[in-house]
Amino acid sequence: MKPFLFLLLTVALFYANVAVHKRYPRIWLTPAVFTSAVLIAVVQLSSTPFPVYFGDTRWLPWLLGPATVAFALPIYQYRELIREHWLALGLGSVAGIVASVGSTLLLDRLLGLHGSMAQSLLARSVSTPFALEATRHLGGSAQLTGVFVVITGLFGILLGQALLALLPLRMRIARGAPFGAAAHGFGLSKARTIGPQEGAVASLTMIFSGVLMVLLAPWLGHVLTSA
């Protein structure tokens, strides 16, 4: 019964948080942040082992796969916009992957994050289904990758809009693309609150970046192993 109650609590708390955030759009009330913090506090205070909490909530992460596929709808709806700017969007996604991999390799050099830690960090900027598949080829830990993906997404929605406000970006695709390329699903949800075109562009860059990371993962894994 306890796992089922945690499932109800998770769903109810999330939707309540969404309603409150619409009324009071504060950063600290962002559903991905506030709901997660409350759930962690409840699990810790009730001394509930994670396997018990995960018992009936395990199908929620499974929905990430269908949800990622559903992001193709806004891409289709704004296909003319994407067809017009496909080169810029493609290069932006490539730049995002290069920046993510480059910063991870730099941390590896500076902090000595060798082995599973470095391999798990490499896929942190793409959506979870893509990140887990890439990690399988990289030789990292799926659990660590999942944590890093969530942390990256949270920082993306908390800091992304503030950072973009400092840049002279006027086009909607320029405001939406960084969210999808660097902060995956979390960034997409933020981009959609800014505007529908920003959301469509974020969907494209998120999916393109994820596919690119999965394709590059075997080569990156070989480079890390031989380094």
ROPAGU-266909 format. One line per 10 residues: number of its first residue (from 0); their letters; for each residue z, x, y of N, C-alpha, C. Coordinates in pm, whole numbers. Example, Ala and Ser with C-alpha at 12.3 -4.5 7.8 and 13.67 -1.06 7.14 Angstrom:
2
0 = AS = 780:1319:-569:780:1230:-450:780:1320:-330 | 708:1285:-225:714:1367:-106:787:1290:3
***
This chain:
227
0 = MKPFLFLLLT = 0:83:-122:0:0:0:0:86:126 | 69:201:122:80:285:240:-55:337:288 | -143:388:198:-275:431:246:-354:320:313 | -343:197:261:-415:85:322:-362:53:461 | -231:65:478:-171:42:609:-218:147:709 | -233:271:664:-284:376:752:-430:350:790 | -506:294:698:-644:256:729:-647:151:840 | -566:48:826:-560:-57:928:-512:1:1061 | -413:89:1056:-362:150:1179:-469:232:1248 | -544:310:1171:-649:395:1229:-755:313:1300
10 = VALFYANVAV = -805:209:1232:-912:126:1291:-860:49:1412 | -741:-13:1398:-686:-92:1508:-654:-6:1629 | -597:110:1605:-562:200:1715:-686:249:1788 | -792:279:1713:-915:327:1776:-976:221:1868 | -989:98:1817:-1052:-6:1898:-964:-44:2018 | -832:-40:1998:-743:-65:2112:-758:45:2216 | -772:167:2168:-788:280:2259:-920:270:2336 | -1025:226:2268:-1155:208:2335:-1143:106:2448 | -1075:-5:2420:-1058:-109:2522:-978:-58:2642 | -872:16:2614:-789:70:2722:-867:173:2803
20 = HKRYPRIWLT = -946:256:2734:-1022:361:2804:-1129:300:2894 | -1186:187:2854:-1285:121:2940:-1220:71:3068 | -1097:27:3057:-1025:-25:3174:-969:88:3260 | -920:193:3194:-862:308:3263:-930:435:3211 | -1044:472:3267:-1122:585:3215:-1062:722:3249 | -944:747:3195:-879:876:3214:-919:971:3100 | -925:1101:3131:-965:1198:3029:-870:1195:2911 | -740:1191:2938:-643:1197:2829:-641:1071:2744 | -707:962:2792:-718:839:2714:-849:832:2635 | -928:938:2636:-1050:942:2556:-1016:912:2410
30 = PAVFTSAVLI = -1082:812:2347:-1043:771:2212:-1033:884:2111 | -1128:976:2115:-1125:1085:2018:-1001:1173:2036 | -950:1179:2158:-832:1262:2186:-703:1185:2163 | -690:1070:2229:-565:996:2226:-537:938:2088 | -637:876:2026:-618:819:1893:-579:925:1792 | -647:1039:1798:-615:1149:1706:-473:1198:1725 | -431:1213:1851:-296:1261:1879:-190:1164:1828 | -212:1034:1849:-115:934:1802:-108:933:1650 | -222:940:1583:-223:939:1437:-154:1062:1380 | -179:1178:1441:-111:1300:1396:39:1286:1411
40 = AVVQLSSTPF = 83:1229:1524:227:1210:1547:286:1114:1444 | 215:1004:1415:266:907:1318:276:968:1179 | 174:1042:1138:175:1105:1006:287:1206:995 | 308:1284:1101:414:1385:1099:552:1321:1101 | 573:1223:1186:705:1160:1198:742:1081:1073 | 642:1028:1004:670:954:881:671:1043:757 | 650:1175:779:650:1272:667:550:1230:558 | 435:1183:601:332:1139:507:239:1255:473 | 224:1289:346:127:1393:308:-15:1350:343 | -97:1447:379:-234:1413:418:-311:1340:308
50 = PVYFGDTRWL = -298:1378:179:-370:1303:74:-335:1155:72 | -210:1120:108:-172:978:113:-244:909:228 | -244:973:347:-316:914:461:-465:902:430 | -520:1002:365:-664:1006:339:-705:913:226 | -608:858:153:-640:777:36:-738:665:61 | -710:578:158:-798:465:188:-880:485:315 | -858:596:384:-938:623:503:-1054:719:473 | -1071:757:348:-1172:856:313:-1314:806:339 | -1332:672:340:-1468:621:363:-1507:628:509 | -1411:648:599:-1445:660:741:-1527:787:768
60 = PWLLGPATVA = -1485:907:717:-1573:1024:734:-1708:1008:664 | -1711:931:554:-1838:909:485:-1938:839:576 | -1889:757:667:-1978:683:758:-2048:774:858 | -2006:901:867:-2071:994:958:-2219:1012:923 | -2249:1012:792:-2389:1028:751:-2477:914:800 | -2446:787:765:-2527:675:817:-2528:668:969 | -2414:703:1033:-2410:698:1179:-2506:799:1240 | -2516:917:1178:-2608:1020:1228:-2752:972:1215 | -2784:907:1103:-2920:854:1084:-2949:745:1187 | -2849:663:1220:-2868:554:1316:-2901:605:1456
70 = FALPIYQYRE = -2868:732:1484:-2899:787:1616:-3049:798:1639 | -3128:778:1531:-3274:782:1548:-3326:663:1629 | -3248:553:1637:-3293:435:1710:-3316:462:1858 | -3218:520:1931:-3246:548:2072:-3356:651:2092 | -3375:739:1994:-3486:834:2004:-3618:759:2001 | -3628:659:1913:-3751:579:1905:-3771:496:2031 | -3662:440:2083:-3673:355:2201:-3721:433:2323 | -3686:562:2330:-3725:644:2445:-3825:753:2402 | -3911:718:2308:-4005:817:2253:-4103:868:2358 | -4138:784:2457:-4230:830:2560:-4167:939:2646
80 = LIREHWLALG = -4039:921:2680:-3968:1022:2756:-3959:1153:2679 | -3930:1140:2550:-3915:1259:2466:-4050:1328:2445 | -4156:1247:2428:-4290:1306:2411:-4331:1385:2535 | -4288:1338:2650:-4323:1405:2775:-4250:1538:2792 | -4126:1544:2742:-4043:1664:2766:-4004:1733:2635 | -4087:1722:2531:-4049:1773:2400:-4027:1924:2401 | -4107:1996:2478:-4093:2142:2478:-3960:2185:2539 | -3924:2125:2653:-3797:2160:2718:-3678:2124:2629 | -3686:2008:2564:-3576:1966:2477:-3565:2056:2355 | -3678:2093:2298:-3677:2183:2183:-3620:2319:2217
90 = LGSVAGIVAS = -3664:2374:2329:-3613:2504:2371:-3465:2497:2406 | -3422:2383:2462:-3280:2367:2492:-3195:2367:2367 | -3243:2300:2262:-3170:2297:2136:-3162:2437:2074 | -3273:2508:2079:-3273:2645:2027:-3175:2732:2105 | -3176:2716:2239:-3084:2794:2322:-2939:2764:2287 | -2908:2635:2259:-2772:2597:2222:-2728:2662:2092 | -2817:2666:1992:-2784:2729:1864:-2765:2879:1883 | -2854:2941:1961:-2843:3085:1986:-2711:3118:2054 | -2673:3036:2155:-2547:3059:2226:-2427:3042:2133 | -2432:2941:2046:-2321:2916:1954:-2307:3030:1854
100 = VGSTLLLDRL = -2418:3068:1793:-2413:3177:1694:-2377:3309:1762 | -2434:3333:1880:-2405:3458:1950:-2259:3470:1990 | -2200:3360:2039:-2059:3366:2077:-1968:3386:1956 | -2007:3328:1842:-1928:3348:1719:-1934:3492:1673 | -2053:3550:1676:-2067:3690:1636:-1991:3782:1732 | -1989:3745:1861:-1914:3824:1959:-1765:3817:1930 | -1714:3697:1900:-1573:3683:1864:-1541:3761:1737 | -1637:3762:1645:-1618:3839:1523:-1597:3986:1554 | -1674:4037:1650:-1663:4178:1688:-1534:4205:1764 | -1501:4117:1859:-1387:4142:1947:-1253:4116:1878
110 = LGLHGSMAQS = -1245:4008:1799:-1118:3967:1741:-1108:3994:1591 | -1215:4044:1534:-1210:4073:1391:-1205:3949:1305 | -1278:3843:1343:-1278:3718:1265:-1377:3729:1150 | -1344:3810:1053:-1435:3833:942:-1416:3728:834 | -1510:3729:738:-1497:3645:620:-1513:3497:649 | -1428:3416:584:-1440:3271:588:-1424:3215:730 | -1338:3276:810:-1316:3228:946:-1444:3233:1029 | -1512:3349:1028:-1635:3365:1105:-1746:3277:1050 | -1757:3267:917:-1861:3186:856:-1842:3037:885 | -1717:2995:892:-1688:2855:921:-1711:2821:1068
120 = LLARSVSTPF = -1693:2918:1156:-1713:2896:1299:-1859:2880:1338 | -1950:2939:1260:-2090:2944:1299:-2151:2805:1320 | -2108:2708:1241:-2172:2576:1246:-2093:2475:1330 | -2003:2522:1415:-1911:2432:1483:-1977:2342:1587 | -2095:2378:1638:-2156:2304:1749:-2252:2195:1704 | -2265:2172:1572:-2355:2067:1525:-2273:1957:1458 | -2335:1842:1439:-2265:1727:1383:-2212:1756:1242 | -2103:1691:1205:-2033:1722:1080:-2121:1724:956 | -2207:1623:930:-2290:1631:809:-2376:1757:804 | -2436:1794:918:-2516:1916:923:-2428:2040:909
130 = ALEATRHLGG = -2312:2038:975:-2222:2154:973:-2173:2183:832 | -2137:2079:758:-2088:2099:621:-2197:2153:530 | -2320:2104:548:-2431:2155:468:-2461:2300:503 | -2457:2334:633:-2480:2472:674:-2371:2564:621 | -2246:2518:624:-2134:2599:577:-2147:2630:428 | -2206:2539:353:-2226:2562:209:-2314:2684:187 | -2414:2703:274:-2501:2820:263:-2439:2944:326 | -2357:2924:428:-2295:3038:496:-2181:3099:416 | -2124:3021:326:-2012:3072:247:-1877:3050:311 | -1870:2962:412:-1744:2935:479:-1665:2825:411
140 = SAQLTGVFVV = -1558:2783:477:-1471:2678:425:-1507:2545:490 | -1532:2443:408:-1566:2311:461:-1452:2254:545 | -1327:2279:501:-1211:2228:575:-1201:2292:713 | -1220:2426:719:-1215:2495:848:-1329:2450:938 | -1447:2436:881:-1562:2393:960:-1537:2256:1021 | -1482:2163:942:-1451:2030:994:-1357:2035:1112 | -1254:2120:1103:-1158:2135:1213:-1227:2192:1337 | -1309:2295:1318:-1377:2359:1430:-1478:2264:1497 | -1545:2181:1417:-1639:2084:1471:-1566:1984:1561 | -1452:1935:1515:-1374:1839:1594:-1325:1903:1724
150 = ITGLFGILLG = -1272:2025:1715:-1222:2094:1834:-1335:2117:1935 | -1452:2160:1885:-1567:2182:1974:-1609:2054:2042 | -1613:1944:1966:-1652:1816:2025:-1554:1769:2130 | -1424:1787:2104:-1323:1745:2200:-1334:1824:2330 | -1352:1955:2319:-1370:2036:2440:-1498:1996:2512 | -1601:1958:2435:-1728:1918:2496:-1714:1795:2583 | -1641:1693:2534:-1628:1572:2614:-1525:1586:2725 | -1426:1674:2706:-1325:1693:2810:-1375:1779:2926 | -1455:1880:2893:-1497:1975:2995:-1645:1966:3031 | -1725:1902:2943:-1869:1902:2964:-1913:1841:3095
160 = QALLALLPLR = -1865:1722:3126:-1908:1655:3249:-1862:1731:3373 | -1741:1789:3366:-1692:1866:3481:-1777:1990:3504 | -1817:2057:3395:-1900:2176:3408:-2041:2140:3457 | -2097:2031:3404:-2231:1991:3446:-2234:1948:3593 | -2120:1897:3643:-2114:1857:3784:-2129:1977:3876 | -2098:2094:3827:-2110:2216:3908:-2252:2270:3910 | -2338:2218:3822:-2476:2267:3814:-2570:2171:3886 | -2674:2222:3951:-2767:2135:4025:-2869:2069:3933 | -2822:1980:3843:-2910:1912:3749:-2939:1771:3800 | -3065:1740:3823:-3102:1609:3875:-3165:1520:3768
170 = MRIARGAPFG = -3240:1578:3675:-3309:1500:3573:-3210:1452:3467 | -3234:1332:3416:-3145:1274:3317:-3147:1353:3186 | -3264:1405:3149:-3270:1481:3024:-3188:1609:3036 | -3181:1667:3155:-3103:1788:3175:-2954:1761:3166 | -2912:1638:3200:-2770:1603:3192:-2731:1560:3050 | -2826:1505:2974:-2793:1457:2841:-2806:1561:2732 | -2905:1651:2745:-2933:1748:2639:-2814:1838:2605 | -2741:1894:2704:-2630:1983:2668:-2521:1915:2585 | -2496:1787:2608:-2393:1717:2531:-2429:1713:2383 | -2556:1680:2353:-2597:1673:2213:-2609:1808:2148
180 = AAAHGFGLSK = -2653:1909:2223:-2674:2041:2166:-2544:2117:2143 | -2442:2093:2227:-2320:2172:2219:-2200:2095:2165 | -2198:1962:2180:-2078:1887:2143:-2107:1774:2044 | -2225:1778:1980:-2267:1686:1872:-2227:1540:1898 | -2167:1469:1801:-2140:1327:1813:-2047:1291:1928 | -1945:1374:1951:-1855:1350:2063:-1932:1356:2194 | -2017:1457:2206:-2097:1471:2327:-2194:1357:2345 | -2250:1308:2233:-2341:1195:2239:-2271:1071:2293 | -2150:1046:2246:-2076:928:2294:-2051:939:2444 | -2025:1061:2492:-2003:1079:2635:-2133:1061:2712
190 = ARTIGPQEGA = -2243:1114:2658:-2372:1102:2726:-2414:956:2738 | -2383:874:2637:-2421:733:2642:-2343:657:2749 | -2223:703:2781:-2149:638:2890:-2209:672:3026 | -2280:784:3035:-2344:823:3160:-2471:741:3183 | -2549:719:3076:-2672:642:3089:-2747:636:2958 | -2835:535:2938:-2907:522:2811:-3005:635:2785 | -3071:685:2890:-3164:795:2870:-3090:923:2833 | -2976:945:2897:-2896:1062:2862:-2851:1054:2716 | -2816:932:2672:-2776:915:2533:-2889:941:2435 | -3009:895:2469:-3125:916:2381:-3158:1065:2369
200 = VASLTMIFSG = -3153:1134:2481:-3181:1277:2481:-3073:1353:2403 | -2949:1314:2421:-2841:1377:2346:-2857:1356:2196 | -2905:1236:2155:-2931:1209:2014:-3035:1305:1958 | -3142:1324:2033:-3249:1413:1987:-3200:1556:1973 | -3134:1607:2077:-3090:1747:2071:-2983:1767:1964 | -2899:1666:1942:-2797:1678:1837:-2862:1689:1699 | -2959:1601:1671:-3025:1602:1541:-3109:1727:1524 | -3183:1765:1627:-3267:1885:1618:-3181:2009:1598 | -3070:2019:1671:-2982:2134:1656:-2922:2139:1515 | -2885:2022:1462:-2828:2018:1327:-2928:2063:1222
210 = VLMVLLAPWL = -3052:2012:1230:-3155:2051:1135:-3183:2200:1145 | -3192:2252:1268:-3219:2394:1289:-3108:2480:1229 | -2983:2439:1247:-2872:2515:1192:-2876:2519:1039 | -2907:2405:978:-2916:2400:831:-3028:2491:782 | -3141:2494:852:-3253:2579:811:-3221:2727:828 | -3143:2760:932:-3109:2900:958:-2990:2948:875 | -2913:2856:819:-2789:2893:750:-2808:2995:637 | -2907:2979:548:-2922:3080:441:-2947:3220:496 | -3030:3229:600:-3058:3361:659:-2934:3418:726 | -2861:3334:801:-2739:3380:866:-2634:3424:764
220 = GHVLTSA = -2625:3349:654:-2531:3387:549:-2564:3522:490 | -2694:3549:472:-2736:3679:421:-2704:3791:518 | -2725:3764:648:-2696:3866:751:-2547:3898:754 | -2462:3795:749:-2317:3816:750:-2269:3890:626 | -2328:3859:513:-2287:3924:389:-2323:4071:387 | -2442:4103:443:-2487:4242:442:-2436:4323:559 | -2371:4256:657:-2323:4329:777:-2197:4408:746
***
